[in-house]
């Protein structure tokens, strides 16, 4: 019953939340200087031609009317067309979102692999070496922006050591993409049994995933460390230590008890990663939805930019629903509430 209540509450609140996102995004994007009509026609276009195109696109209408027309199209599942690609925004996002999602998923997994054990060790020994390493890592990685880390990784592993492939997209330029199944080159190549393409896709993923994982691991580390530190003084920890359980066994019990505090924080992190991939995609020429959104904003491609915002909002709501269900499974107090 609690599962149904959580799902229903999320679905009920999704409508107003999405409307608010669309409303704010539409008017903010309209405030950005730039007119798509002269960009589409080129620098030699006459004023009459520009005005005619603006009228055809509805750009000569007041903003409330433009917004109402956009909502009307949206109600019919039409996200409009991108004037840059001449494709529907739905098609563009369908081709590019899997590239962004593989970065988000793998980056979050790496952040958990780094942050969870380091935060657990630092929380269990507040004055030990693990705590000092956690402080150093948080201070160092937290002071560096993700695009700078990306550039340093490229310089070190590609330009200097030659271990990494050229940061020019999701595959080696000499390889053709695998047959589309999920949209992820790595997954699709593995499903097709094309291990050479899978190896190329995996090698291209290493540096951008490292960039996102290094930065995102900091909040995972801090949340885990704080939750574990609070549990150190609890009765069940003192009882386990008094029984003579090995420190590793005690730490496993502590981590299990801390998960209901850690898991809910992963939802906002995953949502932030969807937007946080933008600069990383630009640095690595990834061709995902983030790079698509940057190009849309710079070129006043309103439909494309709004499509990305809407897709990111829907994904964030879905992620928060999954996190709520995971919290329900982990914390018996929620199940009995």
DRENLOMAR-124110 format. One record per atom (N, C-alpha, C): x negated, y negated, z. Coordinates in pm, whole numbers, plus 32768, in hexadecimal, padded with zeros to 4 digits. Each point is the difference from the previous one (the first is absolute). Example, Ala and Ser with C-alpha at 12.3 -4.5 7.8 and 13.67 -1.06 7.14 Angstrom:
// DRENLOMAR-124110
7AD98239830C
80597F898000
7FA67F888000
80237F977FB8
7FAE7F898006
804D7F938049
END
This chain:
// DRENLOMAR-124110
7FAD80788000
80537F888000
7FA97F828000
7F958000804F
7FA77F8D8004
7FC07FE67F79
7FE0806B7FB6
7FC67FF07F7C
80617FB77FA5
807E80288004
80657FBF7FAC
80157F708028
7FFC7FE58082
80127F77802F
7F8F7FA67FD2
7F8380338009
7F8D7FB17FD5
80077FE67F6A
801F80687FB2
80087FF07F6F
80707F9F7FDC
8072800C8043
80707FA77FE1
7FE07F6F8024
7FC07FEB8073
7FDE7F778028
7F9D7FC17FA1
7FA180517FD1
7F9E7FCD7F9F
80437FD97F7D
805D80567FD1
80447FE57F83
805A7F86800B
80427FF08073
80587F8D8013
7FAF7F7E8001
7F8D80038041
7FAF7F868008
7FAF7FE67F82
7FF480667FA8
7FAD7FF07F89
80377F957FA2
80857FFC7FF2
803C7FA07FA4
7FDF7F6F8023
801F7FD2807A
7FDD7F768024
7F6A7FE47FFB
7FAF80628026
7F6F7FEB7FFB
7FCE7FED7F71
803080547FA5
7FD87FF37F74
80327F7D7FC4
80797FD88024
80337F807FCE
7FAA7F8D8032
7FDA80048080
7FAA7F968034
7F7A7FFC7FBC
7FC680767FE5
7F7F80067FBA
800C7FC47F74
806A80257FB8
80147FCE7F78
80177F698001
80527FD1805F
801F7F718008
7F837FAD8016
7FB280248066
7F887FB48021
7F9980097F8F
7FEE807A7FCC
7F9C80137F96
80247FB37F82
807F80017FDA
802A7FBC7F86
7FE27F6B8006
80277FC0806D
7FEE7F6F8007
7F6D7FDB8018
7FB680558048
7F717FE48010
7FB6800A7F7B
802180677FB2
7FBF80107F7F
80257F8E7FA1
80787FCF800A
802A7F917FAB
7FB87F7E8026
7FD37FF8807D
7FB87F87802C
7F707FFE7FCF
7FCC80747FD7
7F7680057FCE
7FF97FBB7F78
7FA37FA37FED
7FF77FBD7F7E
7FE880647F8F
80427FE97F91
7FEF80587F8D
808380167FB9
7FFC7FFC7F7D
807680147FAD
7FE1806D7F9B
804C806D8000
7FDF806D7FA4
80177FDE7F6D
80597FA37FE3
80217FE27F74
7F867FD27FAF
7FB77F99802D
7F897FDA7FB1
7F93806B7FFF
7FF98052806A
7F9F806D8000
802280687F97
8081801A7FEE
802C80637F9F
7FEC7FCF7F70
80157F807FE9
7FF97FCA7F79
7F737FD57FD7
7FAA7FE98065
7F787FD87FDF
7FEC7F698003
7F837FD57FFA
7FE27F70800F
802D7FAC7F89
801B803C7F8F
80277FB47F88
80977FF17FF3
804C8032805E
80927FFA7FF8
80317F70800F
80697FDF7FB7
803B7F7B8009
805A7FF6807B
801C7F868027
80577FEA8073
808B80397FE8
80317FF27F83
808580347FDF
80058098800E
7F9580427FD4
7FFC8092800B
7FFB802C8091
7FB57FB88051
7FF68023808D
80887FEF8045
80437F907FE4
80817FE7803F
806880657FD3
7FFA80287F81
805E80647FCD
7FEC80858048
7F8080298011
7FE5807E8046
80287FF98092
7FEA7F8E803F
80287FF1808C
8097800F800E
804A7FC87F9F
8092800C8004
802B80917FEB
7FBD80487FA5
8021808D7FE9
7FE48055807B
7F987FDC804A
7FDC804B8078
804D7FD4807B
804F7F957FF3
804D7FCD8071
7FAF7FAD8061
7F877FD67FD6
7FAA7FB4805B
802A7F6F800B
805B7FD47FAA
802F7F768007
80737FF08062
802F80708038
806F7FFB805F
7FCD7FE4808E
80567FCB8058
7FD97FEB808C
7FD880858041
7FAA7FF98064
7FCD80798040
806F8058803B
80677FC78040
806A805A8033
804280537F93
80137FC57F8A
803D804A7F91
7F9F806C7FCE
7F807FDD7FF6
7F9E80647FD7
7FFD80758062
800A7FE08081
7FFD80698065
807C80587FF8
80757FC37FEB
807A80507FF6
7FFC805B7F87
7FC77FD17F91
7FF580547F88
7F9E80738017
7F957FE4804B
7FA1806B801F
8042806A8057
804E7FD58064
804680608055
806580527FB0
80417FC07F9F
806080497FAD
7FBB806D7FB0
7F8C7FDF7FC7
7FB580657FB6
7FCE806E805E
7FD57FD78076
7FCB805F8061
806C8063802D
807B7FCE800B
806E80588029
801A806E7F9A
7FD87FE97F84
800F80647F96
7F7F80507FEB
7FA17FF2805E
7F83804B7FF6
7F9D7FC97F9C
80127F837FD8
7FA97FC27F9C
7F9F7FA08045
7F8080238002
7F9B7FA9803B
7FCA7F9A7F9D
803680007F88
7FD07FA17F9B
7F8980367FB4
7FC97FA97FAB
7F8B80247FAF
7F897FAA8025
7F8D803C7FF5
7F837FB58010
7FDB7FC37F7A
7FEA7F7D7FFF
7FDE7FC27F80
7F7080217FD7
7FAE802C8061
7F7680227FDF
7FF680877FB9
804780658034
7FF880867FC7
8070801B7F9C
80687FAC8001
8079800F7FAE
804F807E8025
7FDA8042806A
804A8075802F
805F7FD88070
805E8059801E
80537FE98075
7FAA800D807D
80217FB18065
7FB38005807D
800C808A8041
8074803E7FF1
801280878037
7F9C80617FC4
7FED7FFA7F7D
7F9F80587FBE
7F727FE1802D
7FDE7F7F8006
7F797FDA802A
7FE18031808D
805F7FEC805B
7FE9802B808A
7FFB8098800B
805380447FB1
7FFC80928002
7F7A80377FD5
7FBB7FB97FA6
7F7D802C7FD2
7F927FDA8061
80127F93804A
7F927FCA8051
800B80208096
807880148031
801080188090
7FB7807E8031
8000806F7FB5
7FB580758031
7F6C7FE48016
7FC67FA87FAC
7F727FDE8013
7FEB7FB78083
805E7FA98023
7FF67FB8807F
801C805D8076
806280587FF1
80258058806E
7F9180628023
7FB4802F7F9B
7F93805C8022
7F947FB88051
7FEA7F817FE6
7FA37FB38052
80367FEE808D
80817FE1800B
803E7FE98083
7FFB80808054
8028806F7FC5
8006807E804B
7F74802E802A
7FA380017FA2
7F79802D8021
7FB97F9E805D
80177F7E7FEC
7FC37F9D805A
8033800E808E
80828019800F
803980128086
7FCD80818040
7FF6806B7FB2
7FCA807E8037
7F707FEF802F
7FB07FB97FB1
7F757FE9802A
7FFB7FAB807E
80587F9B8009
80057FAC8078
80228053807B
805A80607FF1
802480578070
7F8A805B8026
7FBD80347F9A
7F8C8058801A
7F927FB5804A
7FED7F817FE0
7F987FB08042
80307FCC8087
80757FC18000
802E7FB88077
803180578071
804180707FDF
803B8053806A
7F978040805A
7F9F80497FCB
7F9C803C805C
7FA87F998045
7FDE7F937FB9
7FAC7F9B8040
804D7FB8806E
80807FE37FE7
80527FC18067
8018805B8076
801080837FE5
80118060806D
7F8380098055
7F8C80097FC0
7F83800A804B
7FE67F80804F
801B7F8D7FC5
7FE97F818046
80617FEE8074
807C802D7FED
80637FF4806C
7FE4805D8074
7FCA80777FE2
7FE28060806A
7F837FD7804E
7FA27FBE7FBF
7F847FD48043
7FEE7F6A7FE8
80447FAD804F
7FFF7F6F7FE6
7F757FC18005
7FA280408044
7F7B7FC4800D
7F9380577FBF
802C805D7FAC
7FA0805B7FC1
7FD17FCD7F79
7FB580577FBC
7FCB7FDD7F7E
806E7FF17F97
80688052800D
806E7FF77FA0
80447F788007
800E7FCB807A
803D7F7C8010
7FA97F947FC1
7F7D800D8012
7FA57F9E7FC2
800680097F68
8007807D7FCB
800B80117F6F
80837FC87FCB
806C8013804E
80827FCA7FD6
7FFE7F687FFF
7FC27FC48066
7FF57F6E8003
7FAF7FCC7F8B
7F9280427FE3
7FAB7FD57F91
8048800F7F7A
8045806F7FF0
804A80167F83
806F7F987FEF
804C7FE88069
806C7F9F7FF8
7FCC7F757FE1
7F927FDB8040
7FC77F7B7FEA
7FC87FF47F73
7FB880677FD3
7FC17FF87F7C
806480077F8F
805380697FFF
805F80117F92
806E7F978004
80247FD38079
80697F9B800A
7FD57F777FD0
7F7E7FE77FFD
7FCF7F7D7FD5
7FF07FF77F69
800F80717FB9
7FE980017F6F
808480147FB6
80217FA97FA1
807880157FB0
7FF280797FA5
8073803A7FDC
7FFB807D7FB3
7FC07FF07F78
80167F8D7FBC
7FC37FF17F7C
7F687FF5800A
7FCE7FC8806F
7F6E7FF68012
7FC5808B8018
804780508051
7FD4808B8015
7FFE804B7F7C
80677FEA7FAE
800680427F7D
7F897FDA7FA9
7FDF7F7F7FFE
7F8F7FD47FAF
7F7C80388034
7FF180088083
7F8580378039
7FF380967FE2
807080478006
7FFD808F7FDF
7FDB80167F6D
80377FAA7FAA
7FDE800A7F71
7F6B7FE57FEB
7FCF7F988042
7F737FDD7FF1
7FA580708031
8025803C8073
7FAA8066803B
800780857FB4
807C80327FED
800E80887FCD
800480087F67
80227F927FBD
800180037F6D
7F857FBA7FC6
7FEC7F818027
7F957FB27FC2
7F75802B8031
7FF380218081
7F7D801F8039
7FE080967FFB
80568051803C
7FE4808F800B
803080507F87
80627FCE7FB9
803480477F8C
8050807C8022
80348009807A
804C80768029
80927FF97FD4
80367F897FF8
808D7FEE7FE1
80127FDB7F6D
807280217FC5
801A7FD97F75
801D7F6A7FF7
80007FCC7F88
801C7F727FEA
808D7FE08030
80127F918048
80857FDC8035
80597FC57F93
802780537FA3
804A7FD17F8B
8084804A7FED
80408021806E
8082803F7FF4
800880858047
8066804D7FDC
8021807B8047
7FBC807C7FC5
7FC97FF37F88
7FBC806F7FBF
7F867FCD7FB5
7FA580597FE4
7F927FDF7FA6
80397FD67F79
7FC27F9B7FC4
80367FC87F84
800280667F8E
7FB2806A8009
7FFB80657F97
806A806B8011
804E7FFA806D
80638068801D
808D7FCE7FE9
8054805A7FD1
808E7FE07FED
804C8024807F
80667FB38024
804E80208077
804580887FF2
80158046806E
804780817FF9
80937FEB7FE1
8043806A7FDE
80907FF87FE7
80477FD1807E
80597F9F7FEE
803E7FBF8073
8065805D8044
7FEB80148081
805F804C8053
802A7FA98077
7F9E7FD98050
801A7FAA8072
7FD37F717FE9
7FA87FE97FA0
7FC77F7C7FE9
7F777FEF803E
7FDD8057805E
7F7A8000803A
7FA580557FA9
7F967FC47FCB
7FA6804B7FA7
7FC380778046
7FDC7FEF8080
7FC1806E804A
806080748011
80797FE2802D
8063806A8017
802980417F7D
80197FAF7F99
802C80377F7F
7F9480587FC1
7F817FD7800C
7F9380517FC8
7FF48085804B
800F7FFC8084
7FFA807C804E
8074805D7FDE
80777FC87FEE
807480527FDE
7FF0803F7F75
7FBC7FB77FA7
7FEA80347F79
7F87805C7FF8
7FB4800A806D
7F8980547FFE
7F8B7FC27FB7
80067F7D7FEA
7F947FB87FBA
7FA07FCA806B
7FA280508029
7FAB7FDC8070
7F977F977FDB
7FDE7FF57F82
7FA17F997FD6
80407F75800D
807C7FF47FD4
80497F828010
801A7FE38094
801F806A804C
80177FEE8090
7F817FCE8044
7F8E80367FD9
7F817FD1803A
7FE87F6D7FE0
801C7FD97F85
7FEE7F757FD9
805E7FA4804E
807E802A800C
80627FB0804B
7FD87FF48093
7FD0806E803A
7FD67FFE808C
7F887FA48014
7FA180037FA3
7F897FAB800E
80257F6C7FF5
80627FE07FAD
802C7F747FF6
804A7FD3807E
803C805D8046
804D7FDE8078
7FA77FE38079
7F8780338001
7FAE7FFE8079
7FEB7F728035
7FCD7FA67FAF
7FDE7F7B8032
807A7FAD8028
806B7FFA7FAF
80757FB3802F
8040803B807E
80018085800C
8039803E8078
7FA87FE38079
7F7D80067FEF
7FA57FDC806D
80187F70802D
80127FA67FA1
80187F738021
807D7FF18056
806E803B7FD3
807E7FF38049
7FFA804A8085
7FC180758001
7FF9804E807B
7FAE7FBE806C
7F8E7FC47FDA
7FAA7FBD8062
804A7F8E8046
804A7FB37FB3
80467F8C8039
8078802C8052
804E805D7FCC
807B802A8043
7FE58053807B
7F8A803C800B
7FDF80518075
7FF97FAC8080
7FE77F7F7FF3
7FF07FAC8078
807F7FFD8054
80757FDE7FC8
807880048056
8022808B8033
7FE680697FB0
801880898030
7FA7801B807A
7F827FD97FF6
7FA18011806F
80307FB7807D
80277F837FF1
80277FAF8074
807F80348042
806280277FAE
807D80338038
7FE780838049
7FB280597FC4
7FE28080803F
7FB27FEC8082
7F9E7FA97FFB
7FAE7FE68077
80557FCA8072
80597FA27FE1
80547FC58068
80618067803B
803C80527FA9
805F80648030
7FBB80698057
7F89802B7FD5
7FB68065804C
7FD17FC78086
7FD17F837FFF
7FD17FC2807D
80707FF68067
807A7FE87FD2
80717FF8805D
80208089803C
7FEA80697FB1
802180878030
7F95803C8059
7F897FC77FFF
7F9280398050
802180078094
804E7F9F8030
80207FFD808F
808280488021
803C80437F9F
808180418018
7FEC80828050
806D802E803A
7FF980758059
7FD7807E7FB5
803380137F86
7FE3807D7FBB
7F6D80097FD8
7FBF7F8D7FE9
7F7180017FE0
7FB08023807C
80227FC38071
7FB98020807D
801380928027
807980347FE8
801B808D801F
7FAF805C7FA5
7FFB7FDF7F80
7FB380537FA1
7F6C7FFF8023
7FCC7F8B8026
7F737FF98025
7FE680498083
80617FF9805E
7FEF80468080
800280977FEE
804780307F99
800380907FE4
7F7D80307FC1
7FAE7FA17FD7
7F8080257FC4
800680187F6B
80687FCA7FBE
800880107F6F
7F8C7FB87FBD
7FD480347F91
7F927FC37FB5
802A7F757FCF
7FA27FA17FFC
80237F797FD1
80437FFF7F77
7FD4805B7FA8
803D80057F7A
809280268009
8020805F8057
808A802B8012
80567F91803B
7FC77FB88061
80487F8F803C
801B7F947F96
7F9C7FE67FAE
80107F9A7F97
806D80277F9E
800E80817FE3
806A802C7FA7
80897FE6803D
800D80188083
807E7FE38044
801D7F6A8000
7F987FB28017
80127F6E8002
802A7FCD7F76
7FC180327F97
80227FD47F79
809180247FDF
802880788027
808A802A7FE6
80637FA28047
7FDE7FD98079
80577FA5804B
7FFD7F727FC8
7F927FDC7FBE
7FF37F787FCB
803E7FF07F76
801C806D7FBC
80347FF87F77
80827FB07FF4
805F800A8060
80797FAD7FF3
7FE47F6A8000
7F8E7FD68035
7FDA7F727FF9
7FB37FE07F80
7FB980627FCA
7FAA7FE97F8C
804F80057F7E
805780647FF3
804680177F81
80557F887FD6
804F7FC08059
804F7F8E7FD2
7FAC7F8E7FC5
7F837FF4802A
7FAA7F967FCB
7FD2801D7F72
800A807E7FD3
7FD480227F79
805D7FC97F95
807F7FE98023
805F7FCA7FA0
7FD87F757FCF
7FED7F9F805C
7FD27F7D7FD3
7F7A80047FB8
7FA7805C802A
7F7E800A7FBD
8011802D7F6F
805480657FEA
8018802F7F78
80427F937FAC
805E7FB7803A
80407F927FB7
7F9C7F937FDD
7FA87FE1805F
7F9A7F9B7FE4
7F9E802E7F94
7FE780837FFC
7FA480357F9C
80377FF07F73
808480057FF0
803B7FF17F7B
7FDB7F787FC6
80077F988054
7FD47F7C7FD4
7F6A7FEE8006
7FC08049805E
7F6F7FF28011
7FAF803B7F90
803E80557FAE
7FB6803B7F90
7FEB7F9E7F8D
80427F8E8005
7FFF7FA37F8E
7F717FDA7FD9
7FB47FCA805F
7F797FD37FE2
7FA480757FDE
801580708044
7FAE80757FE3
801A80317F72
807C7FFE7FD5
802080287F77
7FC07FA37F9A
7FFE7F7F801F
7FC17FA17FA4
7F6A801B7FF7
7FBE80178071
7F6F80178001
7FDE807D7FB0
8051806B800E
7FE0807E7FBE
804A80127F7B
80447F977FD1
804B80087F81
805A807A8000
804B8011806B
8049807C8018
807B80117FA8
803D7F917FD8
807580087FAA
807E802C8048
80067FEA8082
80768026804C
80637F8E800A
806480148057
80687F9C8010
7FCB7F80803F
7F9A800A8055
7FC77F88803D
7FBF7FA57F9A
7FB080387FA7
7FC17FB27F96
806A7FC77FA2
8067804C7FE8
80727FD37FAE
80427F868040
801080028084
80407F908045
7FA87F837FFC
7F7D80118010
7FA67F8C7FF9
80087FBE7F78
7FFD804F7F98
800A7FCA7F78
80867FBB7FEB
806B8039803B
80857FC67FF1
80087F768042
7FC87FF48077
80057F808047
7FAC7F977FB7
7F8A80267FD0
7FA87FA17FBD
80397FD07F7B
805680517FC3
80367FDF7F7C
80957FE08003
80347FE18076
808C7FD98010
805F80697FC8
7FDC807D800C
8056806E7FD5
805B80268075
806C7FB5800F
805280098078
803F80898011
803480377F94
80428083800A
7F9F806C8032
7F867FFD7FCC
7F9D8064802A
7FDA7FED8092
7FEB7F838029
7FDA7FE5808B
807080288060
807D7FDD7FDD
807080258057
801480978003
7FE780427F8F
800B80917FFE
7F9F8042805F
7F847FCE8004
7F9E8038805C
802A7FE88091
802E7F87801E
802A7FE1808A
8073805C8029
806180127FA6
807280558020
7FD580918014
7FA780327FA9
7FCF8089800E
7FB480128082
7FAD7F9D8023
7FB48008807D
805E7FFF8079
806B7FB17FF8
80607FFA806E
804980868010
8029803C7F91
804480828006
7FA3806A8039
7F8480027FD3
7F9F80608034
7FE97FEC8096
7FF87F82802B
7FEC7FE4808F
807480328053
807A7FEB7FCF
80758031804A
800080988006
7FDA80417F93
7FF980938000
7F9580328061
7F8E7FBC8003
7F958027805C
802D7FF18091
80447F92801F
802E7FED808A
806880688028
8052802B7FA0
8060806B801E
7FB680818021
7F9B80227FB1
7FB28079801B
7FB87FF88086
7FCC7F8A8020
7FBD7FEF8082
8062800F8073
80797FCC7FEF
8066800F8068
802280938016
800A804A7F92
801F808F800C
7F8C804C8040
7F867FD97FDF
7F8C803F803E
7FFA7FE18095
80207F858025
80037FDC808F
806B804E804A
807080167FBD
806C804E803C
7FD2808F801B
7FB280387FA4
7FD080898012
7F96800A806D
7FB07F948011
7F918004805E
80297FDE808F
80637FAA8011
80237FCE8085
80878038802B
8002805C805C
8080803C802D
805A7F9C8044
7FCA7F938035
80547F9C8042
805E7FBE7F9C
7FD47FF27F81
80597FC67F9B
806E80627FDC
7FDF80817FF8
806280657FDB
8070800C8067
7FE17FE4807F
8065800F8069
80417F7E8026
7FD87F927FBC
80387F7D8023
80917FF67FD0
END
